[in-house]
Amino acid sequence: GRRKCPIVWSRVVAGYTVVKRLADGRSRLNFRNQ
């Protein structure tokens, strides 16, 4: 169940948040360039 792999789940969440931050930063840079 959920209790089986908390470490893997935390890694997935961390990776998703990092990707989201990078995407937000790129969108902001693109918006400034335009």
A tleap script that builds the chain and sets N, CA, C and O, in Angstrom:
source leaprc.protein.ff14SB
mol = sequence {
  NGLY ARG ARG LYS CYS PRO ILE VAL TRP SER
  ARG VAL VAL ALA GLY TYR THR VAL VAL LYS
  ARG LEU ALA ASP GLY ARG SER ARG LEU ASN
  PHE ARG ASN CGLN
}
set mol.1.N position { 0.809 -1.218 0.000 }
set mol.1.CA position { 0.000 0.000 0.000 }
set mol.1.C position { 0.843 1.269 0.000 }
set mol.1.O position { 1.969 1.291 -0.497 }
set mol.2.N position { 0.269 2.320 0.568 }
set mol.2.CA position { 0.982 3.601 0.588 }
set mol.2.C position { 2.203 3.550 1.490 }
set mol.2.O position { 3.214 4.190 1.203 }
set mol.3.N position { 2.117 2.789 2.585 }
set mol.3.CA position { 3.209 2.776 3.554 }
set mol.3.C position { 4.433 2.062 3.006 }
set mol.3.O position { 5.489 2.093 3.638 }
set mol.4.N position { 4.322 1.422 1.854 }
set mol.4.CA position { 5.416 0.570 1.382 }
set mol.4.C position { 6.654 1.387 0.995 }
set mol.4.O position { 7.759 1.053 1.423 }
set mol.5.N position { 6.498 2.435 0.207 }
set mol.5.CA position { 7.671 3.165 -0.303 }
set mol.5.C position { 7.534 4.667 -0.092 }
set mol.5.O position { 7.332 5.397 -1.063 }
set mol.6.N position { 7.636 5.154 1.143 }
set mol.6.CA position { 7.537 6.593 1.390 }
set mol.6.C position { 8.719 7.345 0.787 }
set mol.6.O position { 8.570 8.483 0.341 }
set mol.7.N position { 9.905 6.707 0.773 }
set mol.7.CA position { 11.097 7.388 0.253 }
set mol.7.C position { 10.929 7.652 -1.237 }
set mol.7.O position { 11.205 8.755 -1.710 }
set mol.8.N position { 10.480 6.647 -1.973 }
set mol.8.CA position { 10.300 6.816 -3.421 }
set mol.8.C position { 9.274 7.905 -3.680 }
set mol.8.O position { 9.465 8.749 -4.555 }
set mol.9.N position { 8.177 7.888 -2.914 }
set mol.9.CA position { 7.129 8.902 -3.120 }
set mol.9.C position { 7.678 10.297 -2.868 }
set mol.9.O position { 7.393 11.226 -3.623 }
set mol.10.N position { 8.473 10.446 -1.794 }
set mol.10.CA position { 9.040 11.772 -1.482 }
set mol.10.C position { 9.966 12.206 -2.611 }
set mol.10.O position { 10.002 13.383 -2.969 }
set mol.11.N position { 10.716 11.258 -3.174 }
set mol.11.CA position { 11.614 11.614 -4.282 }
set mol.11.C position { 10.810 12.076 -5.482 }
set mol.11.O position { 11.184 13.043 -6.147 }
set mol.12.N position { 9.718 11.399 -5.764 }
set mol.12.CA position { 8.884 11.784 -6.913 }
set mol.12.C position { 8.333 13.189 -6.701 }
set mol.12.O position { 8.339 14.012 -7.617 }
set mol.13.N position { 7.855 13.459 -5.484 }
set mol.13.CA position { 7.297 14.784 -5.196 }
set mol.13.C position { 8.388 15.844 -5.327 }
set mol.13.O position { 8.158 16.909 -5.900 }
set mol.14.N position { 9.572 15.552 -4.798 }
set mol.14.CA position { 10.671 16.520 -4.868 }
set mol.14.C position { 11.039 16.787 -6.328 }
set mol.14.O position { 11.219 17.940 -6.721 }
set mol.15.N position { 11.150 15.743 -7.121 }
set mol.15.CA position { 11.483 15.922 -8.536 }
set mol.15.C position { 10.424 16.745 -9.242 }
set mol.15.O position { 10.744 17.607 -10.061 }
set mol.16.N position { 9.153 16.480 -8.924 }
set mol.16.CA position { 8.074 17.234 -9.574 }
set mol.16.C position { 8.155 18.717 -9.210 }
set mol.16.O position { 7.973 19.580 -10.068 }
set mol.17.N position { 8.425 19.005 -7.952 }
set mol.17.CA position { 8.510 20.404 -7.524 }
set mol.17.C position { 9.691 21.091 -8.210 }
set mol.17.O position { 9.582 22.249 -8.614 }
set mol.18.N position { 10.821 20.387 -8.345 }
set mol.18.CA position { 11.995 20.983 -9.005 }
set mol.18.C position { 11.662 21.293 -10.458 }
set mol.18.O position { 11.960 22.380 -10.952 }
set mol.19.N position { 11.042 20.330 -11.141 }
set mol.19.CA position { 10.687 20.545 -12.552 }
set mol.19.C position { 9.724 21.719 -12.667 }
set mol.19.O position { 9.836 22.536 -13.581 }
set mol.20.N position { 8.778 21.799 -11.735 }
set mol.20.CA position { 7.807 22.902 -11.785 }
set mol.20.C position { 8.513 24.241 -11.591 }
set mol.20.O position { 8.190 25.215 -12.271 }
set mol.21.N position { 9.479 24.296 -10.665 }
set mol.21.CA position { 10.212 25.555 -10.443 }
set mol.21.C position { 10.996 25.937 -11.700 }
set mol.21.O position { 11.009 27.101 -12.098 }
set mol.22.N position { 11.652 24.947 -12.325 }
set mol.22.CA position { 12.411 25.239 -13.542 }
set mol.22.C position { 11.471 25.746 -14.628 }
set mol.22.O position { 11.798 26.700 -15.334 }
set mol.23.N position { 10.319 25.124 -14.766 }
set mol.23.CA position { 9.353 25.547 -15.793 }
set mol.23.C position { 8.897 26.980 -15.513 }
set mol.23.O position { 8.791 27.792 -16.433 }
set mol.24.N position { 8.628 27.290 -14.238 }
set mol.24.CA position { 8.190 28.646 -13.889 }
set mol.24.C position { 9.298 29.648 -14.207 }
set mol.24.O position { 9.024 30.721 -14.744 }
set mol.25.N position { 10.540 29.312 -13.882 }
set mol.25.CA position { 11.648 30.221 -14.151 }
set mol.25.C position { 11.793 30.458 -15.649 }
set mol.25.O position { 12.000 31.593 -16.080 }
set mol.26.N position { 11.685 29.393 -16.451 }
set mol.26.CA position { 11.809 29.557 -17.900 }
set mol.26.C position { 10.684 30.416 -18.428 }
set mol.26.O position { 10.915 31.288 -19.266 }
set mol.27.N position { 9.464 30.188 -17.953 }
set mol.27.CA position { 8.323 30.975 -18.438 }
set mol.27.C position { 8.529 32.454 -18.083 }
set mol.27.O position { 8.208 33.335 -18.880 }
set mol.28.N position { 9.060 32.721 -16.893 }
set mol.28.CA position { 9.304 34.113 -16.493 }
set mol.28.C position { 10.367 34.744 -17.385 }
set mol.28.O position { 10.228 35.891 -17.810 }
set mol.29.N position { 11.437 33.984 -17.669 }
set mol.29.CA position { 12.499 34.528 -18.521 }
set mol.29.C position { 11.951 34.793 -19.919 }
set mol.29.O position { 12.238 35.834 -20.510 }
set mol.30.N position { 11.170 33.867 -20.446 }
set mol.30.CA position { 10.606 34.053 -21.782 }
set mol.30.C position { 9.685 35.275 -21.793 }
set mol.30.O position { 9.683 36.048 -22.750 }
set mol.31.N position { 8.911 35.442 -20.733 }
set mol.31.CA position { 8.001 36.584 -20.666 }
set mol.31.C position { 8.797 37.888 -20.645 }
set mol.31.O position { 8.398 38.871 -21.268 }
set mol.32.N position { 9.919 37.896 -19.930 }
set mol.32.CA position { 10.737 39.117 -19.875 }
set mol.32.C position { 11.359 39.395 -21.236 }
set mol.32.O position { 11.397 40.543 -21.679 }
set mol.33.N position { 11.853 38.341 -21.909 }
set mol.33.CA position { 12.489 38.540 -23.214 }
set mol.33.C position { 11.484 39.104 -24.213 }
set mol.33.O position { 11.837 39.950 -25.034 }
set mol.34.N position { 10.266 38.654 -24.154 }
set mol.34.CA position { 9.246 39.182 -25.054 }
set mol.34.C position { 8.839 40.563 -24.564 }
set mol.34.O position { 7.984 41.207 -25.173 }
savepdb mol mol.pdb
quit
